[in-house]
Amino acid sequence: MPWSSRAALLRDLVLCVLGTAAFLLDLGADLWAAVQYALDGCYLWAALVLALLGLASVALQLFSWLWLRADPAGLHGSQPPRRCLALLHLLQLGYLYRCMQELRQGLLVWQQEEPSEFDLAYADFLSLDISMLRLFETFLETAPQLTLVLAIMLQSGRAEYYQWFGICTSFLGISWALLDYHRALRTCLPSKPLLGLGSSVIYFLWNLLLLWPRVLAVALFSALFPSYVALHFLGLWLVLLLWVWLQGTDFMPDPSSEWLYRVTVATILYFSWFNVAEGHTLGRATIHFAFLLTDSILLVVTWMTHSSWLPSGIPLQLWLPVGCGCFFLGLALRLVYYRWLHPSCCWKPDPDQVDGARSLLSPEGYQLPQNRRMTRLAQNFFPKAKDEAASPVKGE
């Protein structure tokens, strides 16, 4: 195998280890914060941290289990019996099992002089699922936890060392999930263009810079009106859930489990843009952006008119300019990305024949693993090229 391919495989292994470490670090930070809140007598804050952690973990295990059940028989080879897998997911260890499975497959491929097409495709299959699960965990647990920590700091007027640690690990987890998800989508493209450093940095930055003002706006409102933030979230979430349903998503293996996906996507849309339907997305993205921007402005205006209610221990007058600066810089980078760096692909007319990271047949005649879930999202995220001879990547 060429050295460039071995280097790419080694890089994937390192990224797998770092991603798992980031997940465990963020989990440890949340548990540490919950223990500290309980020791300080703030039982409500501790309960909220644990509740967010528990709900996100349950959703993550459900996704993982449903996908495993829907995968073709014999795909995963010598995995534990189904009862053992069910027990692992019941014990909230299903995601970590998948991470270990991906690491083992990556090591197997890297050690081979000439990896088979099946082993390469199976490694892609596993990494695609883990990238999607990591993104779900980010917006179901990490982003809400970050919002909660910021609201607690604003409300108490002080910042403890474990809170700063939680903020750092949250930003690390969010950053990693967004970049890893974009990288995973690129592997689903028919031409498989390499993910360049420039597009990686810009995509990562515009997502993070636009997410931060949204989290800050919700945190400011939560610090002022902790009793009403749940109503605010529920109201917007129901509207977003209706919008997702009207777009007719088809991601999960059956209609009943599709609602789990729609509920999760509605939560993601509360914080950031996420495309769920094929076709021209500019109109939908603009509507969502205007909707979220209007809501964030209303939350900030509410904070400005009632900011005297909060303690003065934290320099609140700096938070708004920083948030505005992040927003405009993130918006500019988003326009740059979609204008010059976003790929346009020549998807084949029959999606059922191309919904895997690799769609060739193995020499033995068996169909290679096809991750239909992620390729459907890639078909939504990357537009179809108007000219079949068009270059698959702009500015890359």
N, C-alpha and C positions, 0 to 999 in steps of 0.2 A: 504494500500500500504506500502511495506517495507520502512524503513527509508532511506536505500541506494538509492532507486528509487526517493523518495521525495527530497533527497539531490541533486541528479543528475538533477532533474527538476528545483530546485531552482538555481543551478549553470547555467543552460541554460537561465533562466530568467535574471540573473545578466549579463551574457555575451550578451544577446540581448540588454539590456539597455546600457551597455558600448559600444557596437558596434554602436548603434545609436548616442550616445554622441560623439564618436570619429568622426563619419561622420559629425555631426553638427559643431564640433570644427574645423575640417579641412576646412569646407565650410566658417566658420567665419574668419579663418586665411587668406584664399584666398581673400575674399572680403575686409578685412582690408588692405592687401597688395595692392590691386588694388586702393583703395581710397588713400593710402599714395603715391603711384606712381603718381597718378593724381594731388595731392596737390603739389608734388615736380616738376611738369611740365614734368614728364616722361610719356607722353600720350601713346607712343608706348608700353611700358612695361605694363601699365595698360590695354591697349586693348588686349595684348597677354594673360594676366592672365584671363580676362573676356571671351575671345574667347575659351580658353582651357576649362574653367569652363562650358560655354554654350554648346559646342559640346559634352562634356562628359555627361552632364545632358540630352541632347536630346537623345543620344544613350541609356542611362539608361532607360528613360521613354519608348522608343520604345520597348526595350526588355521586360520590365514589361507588357506593354499593349498587345504585341503579345502573350506572354505566358498566360495572363489572357483570351484572346480570344480563345486560343487553349485548355484551360483546360475543362474537362467534365462539362456539364451543371449541375448545382446544387451542384457542389463540394464545393463552398465557402459559401453556406448557405445564411444567411441574409446579404449579402453585398449590397452596394448601387446599384441603377440602372446603366446600362451600360453607359448611357449618363453622369451620375455623375462621374463614373470612368474615362471616356474619358476626362472630364473637369479637373479632378485632374491631370491626366498625362499631359494634355496640359499646365497646370499651373506649371509643373515640381514638383508635389507633390506625384507622384505615388509611388516612392520608400519609402518615409516617411509613406505613407498610408500602404504599405506592412509591414514596421517595427512595426507600431501600431497594425496591424492585428496579427502579430506573437506574440507580447507582450500580447495581449488580449487572444489569444488561449493558450499561456503558463500559464497565470494566471488561466484560466478555468481548465486546466488539473491539475495544482498544488493544486487547492482548492478541487478537487474531492478525496474522499477516495479511490475509485476504478475507475480510468479513463477507459473509453471504448477503445477498440482497434482502433476504428475510430478516436477518439479524439487524441490519441497518434500518429497515422499515419498522421493525418492532421497537427499536430504540426511539425512533421518531414518534411512534404511536404513544408510548408511555410518557415521553416528555411533553407532548401536546396536552394530554389529560391533566398532568400535574400543573402546567402553566395555567390552564383554565381554573383548576381548583384553587390555585394560589391567588388568582385574581378575585374569585368569589370571596375567599377568606379576607382579602384586603378590604373590600367594601362592606362586608357583613360585620367585621370585627375591628380591623385596624383603624379605619377611618372614623367609625363611631367612638372608639376608645380615645382616639386623638382629640375628637371634639369634646368628649367628656372631661378629659384631663385639662384641657384649656379652660373649659367652663368652671371647673373646680378651682383652678388657679386664680381666675378672675373673681370668683365669688369670695374666696378666702383672702385674697390680697397678698398671697405669698406663694412661693414656689419651692417645693422640697426637692432634694437631690434625686429621689426615686421618680418624681414626676418629670424632671428633665431627662432622666434616663428613658422613661417611657415615651416621651416625645421623640427623642432621637431614634429609638428602635422602631417607632411607628413610621417615621419618615423613611427610614431604611427599608422597612417592609413594603410600604406603598411604592417607593421608587423601584425596588426590585421587581415587584409584581407587574407594574406597568411596562417596564422595559422587557421583561421576560415574555409577557403576553404578546407584545409587538414582534419580538423575535420569533416566537412560535408561529404566529400567523404567516410570517414570511416563508417559513418552511413548507407551508401548504400551497404556495404559488406553483403553477405548472412549470415556469422557467426557473424557479428557486433562485432569484437574485440574492446575492450576498447582502447582509445587513451592514451597511457602511457605518463608519464611526460618526460621520457628520449627521446622517439621518437619525442614528441612535440617540445622539446627544440632544438634538432638537426635539425629537418626539418625546423623549423623557422629560425635558425641561418644560415644554408647553403643557403637558399633562399635570406635572407637579405644581407649576406656577398658577394654573387655573384652579387646581384643587384646593390650594392653600387659602385663597380668599373666601371660597365657599365654606370651608371648615371654620374659618375665623368668624364669618358672619353668623353661622349657626351657634358657635360657642358663645359669642357675645349675647345673643338672644337667650341662650340657655342660662347664662349666668344671671341675667336680669329676671327672667320669668321661667324658673325651672318647672313650674307646674303646668305651663302651657306649651312647652317645647314638644311634648308627646303629641298634643293635638295638632300642632303645626306639621310635624312629620307625618302623622296619619293622614291628614287632609291632602298634602302634596303627594304622598305615596299612593293613595287611592286614585288620584288623577293620573299619575304616571303608570300605574298598573292597568288602568283602562286603556291608555294609549298603547301600551305594549300588546295588550290583548287584541286591539283593533288592527294591529299590524300583522296578525296571524303568524306568530312564531311557530317554528317546527324544529325544535332542537333536541328535545328529550325523546326516549324510545316509545313512549305511549302518551295519550292525551292527559291522563290523570297526573303523571309526573311533570308534564309540561307546565303546570301551574306553579310548581316549585321553582322552575326556571324563570317564569314571569315575575314571581314575587321577588326573586333575587335581582333580576334586571331592574325592576322598579326601584329597589334600594340603591343600586348603582347609579341610576339616573338622578336620584336625589342629590348625589354629590358630583357626578361627572357624566359626560356623554358616552353612550354605548350603543353601537348600531346593531339592530336585530333584524332588519329587513333588507332584502336585495333591492337594487335599483338606485336611482339618483338620491343621494342622502343629503345633499346640500340644503334642501328645503326643510327636512326633518331636523337636521342639526341646527339650523338657524332658529327654528321654532323652540327647540329645547334650550338653546343658549339664551334666547330672549326671555324665556320663562324663568330660567334659573337666575339670570341676571336681575330681573325685576324683583323676584322674591328676595335675593340677597340685598338689594338696595333697600327694600322695605325693612329688612331685619337690621341693617346698619343704621337707618334713620331712627328706628325705634331705640337703638342703643344710644345714639347721639342725644336724643331728647330725655333719656333717663340714666345717662352714664354717672350722674352724681350719686346714684344709689349704690354704686360699687365702691369697694375700698380703694384707696389711692396708693397701695403698696407697689402696684405694677404700673409702669408708664403707659397708661392707656392711650395717651395722645400720640404715641408712636405707632400704635397698631394699625390705625386706619391708613396713614400714608404708606406704610409698608405693604398692606394688603392691596391698595390701589396700584402701587408700583408693580407688584407681582402680577396683578390682573392684566395690565396693559402690556407688560413684557411677554406674558404667556400668550395673549391674543396675537401679538405680532409674530411670535415664533410659530403659532398654529397656522397663521396665514402663509408663512414661509414654507412650512412643511407641506401643506396641501397644494401649494402652487408649484413647487419645484422638486419635492422629494417623495411624494406619494406615488406608489407604483400603479400602473394600469395594466391589466392582464387580459390575455386572450383565453378566457375560459371556454372549455369545450361545451357544446350545446346540451349534452346530457349530463347533469350534475351527478347522477348516480354512478357514472363511470369514472368520475374523477374525485370522489370525496375521500381521498386518502393522501397522506404526504407523498406516497409513491403508489402509482397505479399500474405498475407492470406486473407481469406474471413471473414467478420464480422459475428457475430451470426445471424444477420438478413438476411444474404445471399447477401449483397451488397459487391461489390469489394471495398477494402480499397484504399485510395488515393495512387497513384503511380507516383512518380516523375521520368518519363522516361528520362528527360534531364540529370539530374545529375548522374543517374545510368549508362547511356552510357559513361559518362566521367570517372566514377569509373572503369568501365570495361576496359577502355583504360589505366587508370593510374595504376591499380593494375593488375599484370599479372596473367594468369591462372596457377594454380599449376600443375606441371607435374604429380604428384601422387595424385590421388583423396583422399588418406588418409593423405596427407601431412598436417602439421600444418598450419593453416591459417595465422599465424603471426610468423615471424622469430625474435627471440630475444626480444620479448615483454613480 
